[in-house]
Amino acid sequence: MKLSDIMILMAAFVSFIFSVYLWFDGQQQEGIYVGLWVPSILAGGAYIKQMSKQ
């Protein structure tokens, strides 16, 4: 795994943890919003990685 792969996974993980924190803190709408970042971060990372191979 490259450093860029680790950074993308860490960003997705931090987003997930923050989403869970917001949810259990009573801010469900904000938790859902931040939770939607996780697949977006992973998809964006996969796209950038795919484009850099060409």
PDB file of N, CA, C and O in Angstrom:
ATOM      1  N   MET A   1       0.842  -1.185   0.000  1.00  0.00           N
ATOM      2  CA  MET A   1       0.000   0.000   0.000  1.00  0.00           C
ATOM      3  C   MET A   1       0.881   1.241   0.000  1.00  0.00           C
ATOM      4  O   MET A   1       1.878   1.326   0.717  1.00  0.00           O
ATOM      5  N   LYS A   2       0.489   2.181  -0.811  1.00  0.00           N
ATOM      6  CA  LYS A   2       1.205   3.445  -0.887  1.00  0.00           C
ATOM      7  C   LYS A   2       0.706   4.392   0.203  1.00  0.00           C
ATOM      8  O   LYS A   2      -0.324   4.160   0.834  1.00  0.00           O
ATOM      9  N   LEU A   3       1.455   5.443   0.397  1.00  0.00           N
ATOM     10  CA  LEU A   3       1.064   6.465   1.369  1.00  0.00           C
ATOM     11  C   LEU A   3      -0.276   7.089   0.986  1.00  0.00           C
ATOM     12  O   LEU A   3      -1.095   7.379   1.858  1.00  0.00           O
ATOM     13  N   SER A   4      -0.503   7.297  -0.307  1.00  0.00           N
ATOM     14  CA  SER A   4      -1.769   7.891  -0.749  1.00  0.00           C
ATOM     15  C   SER A   4      -2.954   6.982  -0.407  1.00  0.00           C
ATOM     16  O   SER A   4      -4.021   7.472  -0.038  1.00  0.00           O
ATOM     17  N   ASP A   5      -2.773   5.670  -0.526  1.00  0.00           N
ATOM     18  CA  ASP A   5      -3.837   4.721  -0.166  1.00  0.00           C
ATOM     19  C   ASP A   5      -4.151   4.810   1.327  1.00  0.00           C
ATOM     20  O   ASP A   5      -5.314   4.807   1.732  1.00  0.00           O
ATOM     21  N   ILE A   6      -3.114   4.889   2.121  1.00  0.00           N
ATOM     22  CA  ILE A   6      -3.298   4.981   3.568  1.00  0.00           C
ATOM     23  C   ILE A   6      -4.008   6.277   3.945  1.00  0.00           C
ATOM     24  O   ILE A   6      -4.875   6.286   4.818  1.00  0.00           O
ATOM     25  N   MET A   7      -3.636   7.375   3.280  1.00  0.00           N
ATOM     26  CA  MET A   7      -4.259   8.669   3.570  1.00  0.00           C
ATOM     27  C   MET A   7      -5.749   8.657   3.216  1.00  0.00           C
ATOM     28  O   MET A   7      -6.568   9.207   3.952  1.00  0.00           O
ATOM     29  N   ILE A   8      -6.093   8.042   2.108  1.00  0.00           N
ATOM     30  CA  ILE A   8      -7.501   7.956   1.695  1.00  0.00           C
ATOM     31  C   ILE A   8      -8.288   7.125   2.701  1.00  0.00           C
ATOM     32  O   ILE A   8      -9.380   7.517   3.112  1.00  0.00           O
ATOM     33  N   LEU A   9      -7.739   5.981   3.097  1.00  0.00           N
ATOM     34  CA  LEU A   9      -8.426   5.140   4.076  1.00  0.00           C
ATOM     35  C   LEU A   9      -8.552   5.837   5.430  1.00  0.00           C
ATOM     36  O   LEU A   9      -9.574   5.707   6.103  1.00  0.00           O
ATOM     37  N   MET A  10      -7.529   6.566   5.826  1.00  0.00           N
ATOM     38  CA  MET A  10      -7.581   7.305   7.098  1.00  0.00           C
ATOM     39  C   MET A  10      -8.637   8.404   7.046  1.00  0.00           C
ATOM     40  O   MET A  10      -9.361   8.611   8.020  1.00  0.00           O
ATOM     41  N   ALA A  11      -8.731   9.105   5.929  1.00  0.00           N
ATOM     42  CA  ALA A  11      -9.743  10.149   5.788  1.00  0.00           C
ATOM     43  C   ALA A  11     -11.148   9.554   5.879  1.00  0.00           C
ATOM     44  O   ALA A  11     -12.024  10.127   6.527  1.00  0.00           O
ATOM     45  N   ALA A  12     -11.364   8.418   5.240  1.00  0.00           N
ATOM     46  CA  ALA A  12     -12.668   7.753   5.302  1.00  0.00           C
ATOM     47  C   ALA A  12     -12.952   7.270   6.728  1.00  0.00           C
ATOM     48  O   ALA A  12     -14.080   7.382   7.207  1.00  0.00           O
ATOM     49  N   PHE A  13     -11.935   6.735   7.403  1.00  0.00           N
ATOM     50  CA  PHE A  13     -12.117   6.247   8.765  1.00  0.00           C
ATOM     51  C   PHE A  13     -12.434   7.393   9.730  1.00  0.00           C
ATOM     52  O   PHE A  13     -13.314   7.261  10.581  1.00  0.00           O
ATOM     53  N   VAL A  14     -11.729   8.500   9.602  1.00  0.00           N
ATOM     54  CA  VAL A  14     -11.987   9.664  10.461  1.00  0.00           C
ATOM     55  C   VAL A  14     -13.399  10.190  10.219  1.00  0.00           C
ATOM     56  O   VAL A  14     -14.094  10.561  11.165  1.00  0.00           O
ATOM     57  N   SER A  15     -13.819  10.222   8.973  1.00  0.00           N
ATOM     58  CA  SER A  15     -15.175  10.652   8.653  1.00  0.00           C
ATOM     59  C   SER A  15     -16.205   9.725   9.294  1.00  0.00           C
ATOM     60  O   SER A  15     -17.215  10.186   9.827  1.00  0.00           O
ATOM     61  N   PHE A  16     -15.951   8.426   9.241  1.00  0.00           N
ATOM     62  CA  PHE A  16     -16.864   7.463   9.849  1.00  0.00           C
ATOM     63  C   PHE A  16     -16.956   7.652  11.364  1.00  0.00           C
ATOM     64  O   PHE A  16     -18.048   7.660  11.933  1.00  0.00           O
ATOM     65  N   ILE A  17     -15.800   7.803  12.006  1.00  0.00           N
ATOM     66  CA  ILE A  17     -15.776   7.989  13.458  1.00  0.00           C
ATOM     67  C   ILE A  17     -16.486   9.281  13.848  1.00  0.00           C
ATOM     68  O   ILE A  17     -17.244   9.307  14.818  1.00  0.00           O
ATOM     69  N   PHE A  18     -16.244  10.341  13.101  1.00  0.00           N
ATOM     70  CA  PHE A  18     -16.906  11.620  13.381  1.00  0.00           C
ATOM     71  C   PHE A  18     -18.417  11.501  13.196  1.00  0.00           C
ATOM     72  O   PHE A  18     -19.187  12.088  13.957  1.00  0.00           O
ATOM     73  N   SER A  19     -18.839  10.748  12.195  1.00  0.00           N
ATOM     74  CA  SER A  19     -20.260  10.526  11.953  1.00  0.00           C
ATOM     75  C   SER A  19     -20.914   9.793  13.130  1.00  0.00           C
ATOM     76  O   SER A  19     -21.994  10.169  13.585  1.00  0.00           O
ATOM     77  N   VAL A  20     -20.253   8.758  13.607  1.00  0.00           N
ATOM     78  CA  VAL A  20     -20.770   8.004  14.751  1.00  0.00           C
ATOM     79  C   VAL A  20     -20.841   8.889  15.991  1.00  0.00           C
ATOM     80  O   VAL A  20     -21.813   8.840  16.744  1.00  0.00           O
ATOM     81  N   TYR A  21     -19.803   9.696  16.195  1.00  0.00           N
ATOM     82  CA  TYR A  21     -19.793  10.626  17.331  1.00  0.00           C
ATOM     83  C   TYR A  21     -20.979  11.584  17.262  1.00  0.00           C
ATOM     84  O   TYR A  21     -21.678  11.786  18.255  1.00  0.00           O
ATOM     85  N   LEU A  22     -21.203  12.172  16.089  1.00  0.00           N
ATOM     86  CA  LEU A  22     -22.322  13.106  15.943  1.00  0.00           C
ATOM     87  C   LEU A  22     -23.654  12.418  16.186  1.00  0.00           C
ATOM     88  O   LEU A  22     -24.539  12.984  16.827  1.00  0.00           O
ATOM     89  N   TRP A  23     -23.802  11.208  15.681  1.00  0.00           N
ATOM     90  CA  TRP A  23     -25.053  10.466  15.839  1.00  0.00           C
ATOM     91  C   TRP A  23     -25.376  10.253  17.315  1.00  0.00           C
ATOM     92  O   TRP A  23     -26.489  10.530  17.761  1.00  0.00           O
ATOM     93  N   PHE A  24     -24.401   9.763  18.062  1.00  0.00           N
ATOM     94  CA  PHE A  24     -24.640   9.464  19.471  1.00  0.00           C
ATOM     95  C   PHE A  24     -24.614  10.703  20.355  1.00  0.00           C
ATOM     96  O   PHE A  24     -25.008  10.642  21.520  1.00  0.00           O
ATOM     97  N   ASP A  25     -24.154  11.822  19.811  1.00  0.00           N
ATOM     98  CA  ASP A  25     -24.189  13.089  20.531  1.00  0.00           C
ATOM     99  C   ASP A  25     -25.552  13.767  20.389  1.00  0.00           C
ATOM    100  O   ASP A  25     -25.788  14.824  20.974  1.00  0.00           O
ATOM    101  N   GLY A  26     -26.440  13.157  19.616  1.00  0.00           N
ATOM    102  CA  GLY A  26     -27.782  13.705  19.455  1.00  0.00           C
ATOM    103  C   GLY A  26     -27.961  14.535  18.205  1.00  0.00           C
ATOM    104  O   GLY A  26     -29.013  15.147  18.016  1.00  0.00           O
ATOM    105  N   GLN A  27     -26.971  14.569  17.359  1.00  0.00           N
ATOM    106  CA  GLN A  27     -27.050  15.346  16.119  1.00  0.00           C
ATOM    107  C   GLN A  27     -27.174  14.382  14.941  1.00  0.00           C
ATOM    108  O   GLN A  27     -26.253  14.237  14.137  1.00  0.00           O
ATOM    109  N   GLN A  28     -28.332  13.728  14.859  1.00  0.00           N
ATOM    110  CA  GLN A  28     -28.510  12.664  13.875  1.00  0.00           C
ATOM    111  C   GLN A  28     -28.394  13.168  12.435  1.00  0.00           C
ATOM    112  O   GLN A  28     -27.769  12.508  11.605  1.00  0.00           O
ATOM    113  N   GLN A  29     -28.978  14.313  12.128  1.00  0.00           N
ATOM    114  CA  GLN A  29     -28.925  14.821  10.752  1.00  0.00           C
ATOM    115  C   GLN A  29     -27.488  15.095  10.316  1.00  0.00           C
ATOM    116  O   GLN A  29     -27.093  14.757   9.200  1.00  0.00           O
ATOM    117  N   GLU A  30     -26.715  15.708  11.204  1.00  0.00           N
ATOM    118  CA  GLU A  30     -25.321  15.993  10.887  1.00  0.00           C
ATOM    119  C   GLU A  30     -24.513  14.703  10.774  1.00  0.00           C
ATOM    120  O   GLU A  30     -23.617  14.601   9.936  1.00  0.00           O
ATOM    121  N   GLY A  31     -24.830  13.717  11.617  1.00  0.00           N
ATOM    122  CA  GLY A  31     -24.149  12.431  11.554  1.00  0.00           C
ATOM    123  C   GLY A  31     -24.401  11.720  10.236  1.00  0.00           C
ATOM    124  O   GLY A  31     -23.489  11.121   9.666  1.00  0.00           O
ATOM    125  N   ILE A  32     -25.620  11.781   9.755  1.00  0.00           N
ATOM    126  CA  ILE A  32     -25.942  11.174   8.460  1.00  0.00           C
ATOM    127  C   ILE A  32     -25.198  11.893   7.347  1.00  0.00           C
ATOM    128  O   ILE A  32     -24.660  11.258   6.440  1.00  0.00           O
ATOM    129  N   TYR A  33     -25.169  13.227   7.418  1.00  0.00           N
ATOM    130  CA  TYR A  33     -24.482  14.004   6.389  1.00  0.00           C
ATOM    131  C   TYR A  33     -22.992  13.654   6.332  1.00  0.00           C
ATOM    132  O   TYR A  33     -22.445  13.418   5.255  1.00  0.00           O
ATOM    133  N   VAL A  34     -22.350  13.625   7.483  1.00  0.00           N
ATOM    134  CA  VAL A  34     -20.925  13.305   7.518  1.00  0.00           C
ATOM    135  C   VAL A  34     -20.703  11.846   7.125  1.00  0.00           C
ATOM    136  O   VAL A  34     -19.688  11.521   6.509  1.00  0.00           O
ATOM    137  N   GLY A  35     -21.633  10.972   7.473  1.00  0.00           N
ATOM    138  CA  GLY A  35     -21.520   9.570   7.091  1.00  0.00           C
ATOM    139  C   GLY A  35     -21.544   9.364   5.584  1.00  0.00           C
ATOM    140  O   GLY A  35     -20.975   8.398   5.076  1.00  0.00           O
ATOM    141  N   LEU A  36     -22.199  10.268   4.873  1.00  0.00           N
ATOM    142  CA  LEU A  36     -22.225  10.177   3.417  1.00  0.00           C
ATOM    143  C   LEU A  36     -20.881  10.531   2.788  1.00  0.00           C
ATOM    144  O   LEU A  36     -20.655  10.252   1.611  1.00  0.00           O
ATOM    145  N   TRP A  37     -20.000  11.137   3.555  1.00  0.00           N
ATOM    146  CA  TRP A  37     -18.674  11.454   3.032  1.00  0.00           C
ATOM    147  C   TRP A  37     -17.842  10.198   2.809  1.00  0.00           C
ATOM    148  O   TRP A  37     -16.999  10.169   1.913  1.00  0.00           O
ATOM    149  N   VAL A  38     -18.066   9.168   3.603  1.00  0.00           N
ATOM    150  CA  VAL A  38     -17.210   7.973   3.547  1.00  0.00           C
ATOM    151  C   VAL A  38     -17.183   7.364   2.144  1.00  0.00           C
ATOM    152  O   VAL A  38     -16.097   7.211   1.585  1.00  0.00           O
ATOM    153  N   PRO A  39     -18.323   7.011   1.551  1.00  0.00           N
ATOM    154  CA  PRO A  39     -18.238   6.429   0.204  1.00  0.00           C
ATOM    155  C   PRO A  39     -17.735   7.440  -0.830  1.00  0.00           C
ATOM    156  O   PRO A  39     -17.111   7.057  -1.820  1.00  0.00           O
ATOM    157  N   SER A  40     -18.002   8.717  -0.603  1.00  0.00           N
ATOM    158  CA  SER A  40     -17.509   9.732  -1.535  1.00  0.00           C
ATOM    159  C   SER A  40     -15.990   9.826  -1.492  1.00  0.00           C
ATOM    160  O   SER A  40     -15.348   9.944  -2.536  1.00  0.00           O
ATOM    161  N   ILE A  41     -15.413   9.777  -0.307  1.00  0.00           N
ATOM    162  CA  ILE A  41     -13.955   9.808  -0.168  1.00  0.00           C
ATOM    163  C   ILE A  41     -13.338   8.583  -0.825  1.00  0.00           C
ATOM    164  O   ILE A  41     -12.353   8.697  -1.555  1.00  0.00           O
ATOM    165  N   LEU A  42     -13.911   7.413  -0.569  1.00  0.00           N
ATOM    166  CA  LEU A  42     -13.372   6.182  -1.152  1.00  0.00           C
ATOM    167  C   LEU A  42     -13.513   6.163  -2.673  1.00  0.00           C
ATOM    168  O   LEU A  42     -12.598   5.739  -3.378  1.00  0.00           O
ATOM    169  N   ALA A  43     -14.654   6.619  -3.173  1.00  0.00           N
ATOM    170  CA  ALA A  43     -14.852   6.647  -4.624  1.00  0.00           C
ATOM    171  C   ALA A  43     -13.924   7.664  -5.274  1.00  0.00           C
ATOM    172  O   ALA A  43     -13.356   7.399  -6.334  1.00  0.00           O
ATOM    173  N   GLY A  44     -13.767   8.821  -4.647  1.00  0.00           N
ATOM    174  CA  GLY A  44     -12.850   9.823  -5.186  1.00  0.00           C
ATOM    175  C   GLY A  44     -11.419   9.321  -5.194  1.00  0.00           C
ATOM    176  O   GLY A  44     -10.682   9.549  -6.153  1.00  0.00           O
ATOM    177  N   GLY A  45     -11.027   8.642  -4.137  1.00  0.00           N
ATOM    178  CA  GLY A  45      -9.690   8.071  -4.087  1.00  0.00           C
ATOM    179  C   GLY A  45      -9.466   7.018  -5.150  1.00  0.00           C
ATOM    180  O   GLY A  45      -8.407   6.974  -5.776  1.00  0.00           O
ATOM    181  N   ALA A  46     -10.465   6.166  -5.355  1.00  0.00           N
ATOM    182  CA  ALA A  46     -10.351   5.133  -6.384  1.00  0.00           C
ATOM    183  C   ALA A  46     -10.274   5.767  -7.773  1.00  0.00           C
ATOM    184  O   ALA A  46      -9.531   5.291  -8.632  1.00  0.00           O
ATOM    185  N   TYR A  47     -11.027   6.822  -7.993  1.00  0.00           N
ATOM    186  CA  TYR A  47     -10.997   7.515  -9.280  1.00  0.00           C
ATOM    187  C   TYR A  47      -9.632   8.134  -9.543  1.00  0.00           C
ATOM    188  O   TYR A  47      -9.069   7.987 -10.628  1.00  0.00           O
ATOM    189  N   ILE A  48      -9.108   8.826  -8.541  1.00  0.00           N
ATOM    190  CA  ILE A  48      -7.796   9.468  -8.697  1.00  0.00           C
ATOM    191  C   ILE A  48      -6.712   8.414  -8.922  1.00  0.00           C
ATOM    192  O   ILE A  48      -5.823   8.598  -9.752  1.00  0.00           O
ATOM    193  N   LYS A  49      -6.791   7.317  -8.184  1.00  0.00           N
ATOM    194  CA  LYS A  49      -5.808   6.251  -8.354  1.00  0.00           C
ATOM    195  C   LYS A  49      -5.887   5.646  -9.753  1.00  0.00           C
ATOM    196  O   LYS A  49      -4.860   5.351 -10.366  1.00  0.00           O
ATOM    197  N   GLN A  50      -7.092   5.464 -10.250  1.00  0.00           N
ATOM    198  CA  GLN A  50      -7.281   4.904 -11.591  1.00  0.00           C
ATOM    199  C   GLN A  50      -6.768   5.861 -12.656  1.00  0.00           C
ATOM    200  O   GLN A  50      -6.162   5.425 -13.635  1.00  0.00           O
ATOM    201  N   MET A  51      -7.000   7.158 -12.483  1.00  0.00           N
ATOM    202  CA  MET A  51      -6.551   8.139 -13.461  1.00  0.00           C
ATOM    203  C   MET A  51      -5.022   8.275 -13.459  1.00  0.00           C
ATOM    204  O   MET A  51      -4.425   8.560 -14.497  1.00  0.00           O
ATOM    205  N   SER A  52      -4.400   8.076 -12.317  1.00  0.00           N
ATOM    206  CA  SER A  52      -2.952   8.207 -12.251  1.00  0.00           C
ATOM    207  C   SER A  52      -2.233   7.019 -12.904  1.00  0.00           C
ATOM    208  O   SER A  52      -1.049   7.120 -13.225  1.00  0.00           O
ATOM    209  N   LYS A  53      -2.929   5.908 -13.102  1.00  0.00           N
ATOM    210  CA  LYS A  53      -2.338   4.730 -13.751  1.00  0.00           C
ATOM    211  C   LYS A  53      -2.282   4.891 -15.262  1.00  0.00           C
ATOM    212  O   LYS A  53      -1.502   4.207 -15.925  1.00  0.00           O
ATOM    213  N   GLN A  54      -3.084   5.773 -15.812  1.00  0.00           N
ATOM    214  CA  GLN A  54      -3.132   5.916 -17.276  1.00  0.00           C
ATOM    215  C   GLN A  54      -2.033   6.769 -17.808  1.00  0.00           C
ATOM    216  O   GLN A  54      -1.945   6.979 -19.018  1.00  0.00           O
TER     217      GLN A  54
END
